[in-house]
């Protein structure tokens, strides 16, 4: 075993508990003062900008740097740490480079649609599940449109690279479209604009919180769409990684069918997972009864769940998919709230992790996870997260 390679842990699922700090108690107080979670959500990019201007300035430990090299010869991406801010946190591509000050080694912007969207008009469309360290949301893909997002990413990309961050753009179709040709044409239009700006692309085809049918629910159409996207990539340069974000509610057969489509169409990688459809929360081991979840759309829908309860699916799925698709890149998302979990996921075969909901429960969460990751690495004799050349 090389000392740069994370050691796979036993198959027992570990949540790696953490003790609340003074900062966490301060965060809990702020949540009472600013009671609206969407207001807090909107203030995240402002806080990132403020942190970037407030000493002392901190930089990630070099041992955490990660270069992800893709088997399809897409351009590698460079991360100062393997912790990426997941899509949904920064929907408007603001203060991008400043998120390095919060401890992130990368950021996925969006999801972006062709035109600007206000999203779901119902309020509140975000709820925190404090007892679960989770979140319920149905924002509805609110974003300023791909033109604005691509322009902002293009403008901020060089500064992000200087701070050791890669930038991806998550793209989605406009909810409510039903004509397949129209969906394909629109998705390709968004894809081309995002491709020109970002380091990598993330296809959000499994969003459970818009009230519209998910594109990943029809395997035949999913295969057609992914082929069209990858055929379009052949005409674009340079070659960039394209990852598809999967839903965590698929049964084993549906997941394996989807993985075959991913392999057959040449998709670079997968993101495991999107938020969990809250209507199916009975399949999660929640402490609270299902009736605890309240509607987050005017039609009475429950939206998607994120946070700690999803980790029970994330780690086993990474292990399964790494065995099934050994050459496919994996970004693990869902319940990542501790640095030892990051190492567990990397050891299981993930190339990087994504996190977001943890920011609602841990003050300076990404920095804390970096410290915990370093501690876990030392305990396992791992000196670096990069494989030797």
C-alpha positions, 0 to 999 in steps of 0.5 A: 500500500502506498502512503498516498493512497487512502485505506479502505475502511470496514463496511460498517457505516460510521457517522463520525460524530462531532462535538458542537463548538462555540462557533456552532452554538453561535450559528444556532443563535444566528438561526434564531435571530435570522429565522428565515432559512432562505434569507440565510441561504442568500447571505452565504455568498456575502459571508464568503466575500466577508471572510475573504477580506477578514484576517487571519487568512488560511490556506488548505494544507498541501497534503489535501490537494487533489488532482483529478485525472479522468480516464476519458482524457478530459482536462484534469481539475485541481482542487486545494482540498477534495471538498467541493461546495455542491450545486444549490448553494451558489445559484448566481455565481457570485463571490466565487473565489471567495469560497476558498476562504470558507475552506472549499477546494471547488465549487459547483454553480447553479443549477442553470437553465436556459432562461432566468427562473424565480423558482417555486413561488410557495413560501417557505420553500426551505425547512431545516430538520434540526433533529436530523441535521438535514434540510427539506427544500423545493427551491425550484431551480431559481437561477439567473439563466445560463448567460449570466452564470456563464459570464460570471464563471468566465469572469471569476475562473482565473481568480478561483484557480489562483485560490486552488479551486475548480469551478463546475456548472450544473445544468438542467432543463426547464421544468414543465417541458414535455416535448422530447426534441425541445428538451434535448435542444434546450439542454444542448443550448445550455450545455454549450454555454456552460461548457465554454466557461466551466472546468467541468459540467454537471448534468442535473437530470434528477431534481426532485423538487420542481414538481416536474417529471425527472429526466432520469425516470425514462431510461430510453430518453435518458440514453438518447439525451446523454448520447446527444450531449456527448456527441456535442462534446466531440465538437467542443474543445478542449475536452472537459469532464461531464458528470451526471447527477443521479437520484438516491431513490433508485432500486438496485436494478434501476441503478444498474440500468442507469450505470449501463447507460452512463458507461455506454454513452461515455459519460465521464463520471457521476455525482452520488447523489441528488437530494432524496425525494421527500415523498419517499422519506419512509425509506430513510432512517429518520428519527422523526415520523414522516408526518414531520415533513411539511409541504414546500410547494403550493401543490402540497409536494414535499420536495427533496431531503439533504443532509446527514440521513442521506449518508446511509446511501452514499458510502455503499453506492460509492463502493458499488459503483467503483466496482461496477465502473472502475474507470468512471469518476465519482463525486460523492454527495449526501450526508458529508459532514465530517472529515473522516467521512471524506476519507472513508468516501475517498478510500471507497473510490470517490474522487472528491466529495460535495457538501452543502447542508452541513453549513447549516449546522457547523460553523466554518464546516469545510475548515473543520472537515479539513482538520478532521480529514488530516487527523484521519489521514495521520491515523491511517498513515496517509501522507497525501491525497494525490497519487504519485505520477 
